[in-house]
Amino acid sequence: MRAAFQIALKDLRLRIRDRSAVIIGVIAPLVLAFIFNLVFGGAFTPSEGLDISYGIVDEDRGDITVAFSEGFAQSGQFEVSGYNNRADAEQAIEDGTIDAFFHFEPGFTQEVLAGGSPQIAVVGDVDSPTSTQIAASIAEGFSISLRTSTLALTTAAALSGSPITPDFIASVSDPTAALGSFSIADLSADTKQLDPTTYFAAGMAAFFLFFTVQYGVLGLLEEERDGTMARLLAAPISRSAVVSGKAILSFLLGLIATTILIVSTALLMGAEWGHPLGVALLAIAGVLSAVGIMGFVAALAKSPEGAGNLGAIIAVILGMLGGVFFPIGQGDDFLSNLTFITPHAWFMRGLAQLSGDASWTEALPAVGAIMLFAVVTGGAAWTMLSRRMRT
Amino acid sequence: MTDILTVNGLVKSFDDFVAVNGVSFSIDEGETFGLLGPNGAGKTTSISMISGLLESDGGEVHVAGDRVATSSTKAKAHIGLVPQDLAIYPDLTASENLSFFGRLYGMTGDDLSKRVDQVLEVVGLSERRDDLSKEFSGGMKRRLNIGVGLLHKPRLLILDEPTVGVDPQSRNAILESVEQLSGEGMAVLYTTHYMEEAERLCDRVAIIDEGQIQAEGTRRELVSMVGEKDKVTIAGGGALSSSIPAIEGLAGVTGVSATEQQLDVLAEDASSILPQLLAAVTDAGGSISGVEVFEPNLEAVFLHLTGKALRD
């Protein structure tokens, strides 16, 4: 073990002198997390409600449109203002008071009850495309809800001969059903969400971790290429000490870089990582899985350059699939499940579980899943690299 | 004398190609042994097995009594390897390179730092100890490469073609270092395809070709083994030919021929009979204006044994 640490320390000195590991491991993720947070951070604030203002122009004033307005206002997710006519609402958009408005024309309720499909007009601010898109989704969801409910209503009325009551109308015009179909928070209601700052900090940390740990395991191939492997193997040390030395370096580089990122994003950007013990366990498990996966890549490759290229491809695919740049597969079961074949997704999920005042134990399922990646890929890498050293 | 290295029947194949086939030899303490052969003869494969880098398919290697295998740390501690390709870290200084490898051999503290200083002195890099080795010239890198092999005071130093691609000045410095080391009692195994290096450095030489030792012995033994003789040419005048009977009577002389101004003598060992030879000429009334001694070299031996030149 002493020899393995000597090799790791020698490589650590080389990597620090080389500076590329510092750039890839700390500076690049920190800068990107900062930029992503600046650019995209306002696009979603999942757990704290959306900072969007809507207007409603109800020229119908029927049971359905009144129920929509009241239910929408009571949902608490948006600021809602009423307007008497479309011109006033358009002026409000012009003034920046609201982002978009819904317009119910006269006769809307009557047309619905008659089995028709009247349109809900949505008008939005060109400078607030996201808010307008959300409004359009709400309108569409509400329309679908109305259509299915009125179909049931007319069918029931026809079968029973009962009159259509106001209570029934109120039930079919509940806008919360439509709201539920778009809300970002509701799409992943079974898990907690990270705030954008922590999300991007964690995403970049996980993404660049795979590049950082490469500096360790790729060292094996560099020693072969540069001729120094012969001298290491001729020394009175076990061959496994050489592989261990590289793995230790990978682990150290990954852990140091991740720790610096966690601390610096917390101090500089206000990222809220959660319970320190839970975060530490996730970080250690994440680094081990990165070492395992990149070690496996190194075992497959024939040259440092080949391993670097293959490693970069795998790091990008796993990163994107794991949702380090943006959430993947929300609302899509297949994609959503697919993300969990990556340690990145488990890392992000584990951190989300730690958000708020959660106990460190909340991270344990994610830690376990990440460790599974580490054990499987690390074990394969160890076997293959050890075999390679013997020949 | 004690055998430091014994190699017995080494065999190594790569698929159908037999790279080393029954190589055996031994090296005594303080002896420099040359493995002379052309590129691809099996020198580096043999050295890889001797130094424990490569597992052999057959045969045994012992260094200072310990059997060498890829997993044998005890035997490896006796060996200092200087690989053919540079095996140093360009982004470490000369002293950092030496210290790192010293630690792998279990050296620590003052012992290590003193030894690093000594080795830097031996290889002439004391002044550049704190410079990154990537800033060194090719010759300096080669010397540092050798220094790493010496650091732990090995009982056997293996140098695999250490002068390939080195300028003449550095080459000479390397050869002087090797001479000094063997003088200090270290056993040296030196592989080369430069005949002059083998002749200058090696007490004994094994000629290897196509994975097999073709012949082994001192230069003189090898030369006599193939029937080659030394030739002494004496230029002069007077009664050169009158000295022929006396010269033919000298031990080791196998042939004499004379012209008016030149006498050619074939002998087993010219240098040992040269004083008597010159005395015989002057005693017979001849005058001497010049003497040249031609000793058959290992190139001729190699050509005789293998039918090809060393640099083929």
Interface residues (C-beta under 8 A of the other chain):
Chain A: A3 Q6 I7 K10 R13 L14 R17 D18 D226 G227 T228 A230 R231 L232 L233 A234 A235 P236 I237 S238 R239 R390
Chain B: S48 S51 G52 L53 E55 T70 S71 T73 K74 K76 A77 I79 L81 P83 D85 L86 A87 I88 Y89 D91 L92 E96 F100 F101 R103 L104 Y105 G106 V148
